[in-house]
């Protein structure tokens, strides 16, 4: 694991009030909650938040032995708190052992939170295999991070896997349902297309689907389609900051 950042470095990055508040994009975000492994900051006024790993400043630490001893005793909130914060442990020599343990003993939320670490920290063949297994066990609408991680493995079968995932999402009966915030199945389809293009699939393969997603009844899905895919389609305009 990299050495914890010094208090001076943290204050330079996050502002003089850290850890009671941080400054992000010029806005002050006060501390709203603190878990064993991370701190959460949120501005009600700006509707903006951030989560910062406590592994970063050395106020949290754990080994694979400790994780295996404690995991089954943790609440789901503590498990997810660890999984989200754990990226800062990627240089710790026993981190791959932690990943393998959570693959065996965690659930879809945990796998989603650690998917990119699985892709980058385990051997490609192993990472691809366990990520595909995780995707198969994950409900539609919860697989975006896992799909992204499958793409990151650059495995020879990654494109075929994601094309099959997109085809499955496209026939889901709730794909076109409106939602006050976001239709997560449509969001999965949107990000799946983005990951396929990043793998080298031609954007023209998905243009008809992207046009339909850009016209989704849920305004949140229209925005997410523009945000994730506008760089691949000249007719798709990225939303302004105010719209996003």
N, C-alpha and C positions, 0 to 999 in steps of 0.2 A: 504494500500500500504506500502511496506517496506520503511524505511527511506532512503533518497538519500545517495548514497555513498559519502564519504568525498573526497575532492580534492586529499588528500594524497593516499587514497585507489585507486582512479582512475588512478593516475599516476603510482602507483605500478603495477596495472594490465595492463595498456595500454601504459606506457612509459611517460617520463618527458614532452613530447611535447603535450600531450592530453590537449585540444581538437583539436589542429591544425594538429596533426598526431597521429597515433597509431603504435605500434609494434606488429605484429601478426606472430607467428611462426618464429621469428627472422627477419622479413622483415618490413621495414618502409612503411606505407600506409598513404599518405597525405590526408587531408580533401578535398573532391571534391565538396560536396554540403551539404546544411543544410536545412532541412525542419522544420516545426513547432514542430514536434514530434521526429525527428531522425536526425542523422548525418551520412553521407556516406563517406567512405574512400576507395581509390582505388590506386593501383600501376600499371601503364601502363606497366612497365618493367616486373613485375611478373604476370600480368594478374590476380591479386588477389584483392578481395574487401571485405568490411565488413560494416554492418549497425548497429549503436548503438543507442538505445533508449535514448532520452533526459529525459524520466521519471526516468532513472537510476541516473542521477546526479542532479535532481531537477530543471533543467532549463525549464522543461515543467510540467504542471499539468492540470488536468481537472476533473470535476465531471460529474455524469450522467445527472444532470440538465443542465449543460453547453453543454454537448454533444447533448442532445435532442434539445436544442435551436439553435445550430450552424450547425448540420450535413447537413441539406438540403441546406445550403448556401455554403458548401465546394465544391471545385473541386474534381474530382475523385482522382487526385494525392494526395490531402490533406487527403481524406478519407482513401486511402490505406496507406499513411504515418502513420496515427493514428493506423490502424489495425495491421500493422507490429510491431509498437513500443509498443502496448498496453499490451503485456504479462507482462511487469513490473508492471502493475496495478492489478495483480491477487489477491493481498492481500487487495486491497481497497474494503470496504464493499459494495459499490454501483456498483462494476464491473459487477456482474451478470445482473443488470439492463441495463448496457451499451450493453452487449452481446445480450440481448433480443431485445433491440431497433434496433441494427444493423441487427439481423436476420429478423426483419420485414421491415426494411427500406433500407437495403444494397443490394448488388448484388453479383454475383459469385466470383468476385475478393476479395471482403470484407469477404465473408464467408470462402473462402479458407485461407486467412491470419489469421483468428481468429478461425479456426476449432478446433485446439488442445485446445485452451482456452475454447471453448464451451464444449468439451468432459470432461475437468477436473473441470470446475467451475459450471456447471449446473447439476441438478440431472440426473442420468443415463438415466432414461426413457425419460425425456424431451430432453436431449442432443441427444439421438439416433433418436428420432422422427424428430427433426428439421434438423439434419445432413442428414438424408435420404431424406427429402424434398429438402434440398439444393443440394444434389447430383443429384436428378431428374431434377433440373433446371439448372444444369451446363453442358456445352458442353463437349463432349468427348475430352480428352486431357487436361482438366483443373481440374480434380477431384482427383488428387493424395493426396493432403493434407486432403481433406474431407474423402476420403477412410481411410487414416491413423487414423483420428479422430474417425470414426465409429468403427474401430478395438479397439481403446483405451477405448471406452465405455464398452467393454466386455459384451455387451448386448447379450441376448440369441439368437437374430435373426441377429447378426452382420455377422456371417459367411455366412449365406444364402444370405444376402444382397450383400456381396462382391462377392460371387460366381456368382450371377446374373449379377453384374456389369462386371466381367471378361468375362462372356459369351457374353455380349453385345459388349464389346470392341473387342472381338476376331472375330466378324463378321463385324466389321467396314470396309468399302471399302478402307480406307486410312491407314489401320494398317501397311502395308508393304511398304509404300512409302519411298523413300530415302529422306534425308534432309541434308543440309549443317551443321546443328548443332544437332538437336534432333527431332525425330518423337514423338510428345507428346502423341499421342494415344498409341503407343507402350510403352512409358514410363509409362503411367497410368496402362497398363496391367502388366508391370514388377513390379511396386510397389504394385499393387493389390494382386499379387501372394505372395509377401513378407508379406503383412498384413495378408493374410489368413493363412500363415504358422505360423506367430506369434500368431494367435488366436488358434492354435492347429491343423490345417488341415495338413495331412501328405504330405511332399514334393513330394512323389511319385505320388500324384494326378495331379501334374502340370509338371512333368519332360519333357514330350513331348513338351509342350508349351514353357518351358524354353529353351530347345534345339533350337527351332525355333527362339526365341527372341535373343539367343546368336549368331545367324547367320544372324541377321538383316542387310539389305543393308546399313543402316546408322551406321557409326562407333561409333557415340555417343550413340546409343542404345545398341550396343555390349558392350561398356564400362559400361553403367549404369546397364545392366543386370548382368555383372560380379561383379560390386560394390555392388549391393543390394542383390544378391542371392548366391554368391559364398560360403557363410557360410553354406548354406543348401545343396549344391551339390558339392561333392569332385572333380568332373571332370571340374567344372567351376572355372577358375583361376581369382583371384582378380587382376585388372590391377595394374601395378607399378605406382609410383607417376608421372613418366615422361609420361606414357600413359594417366593417368587420367587428 
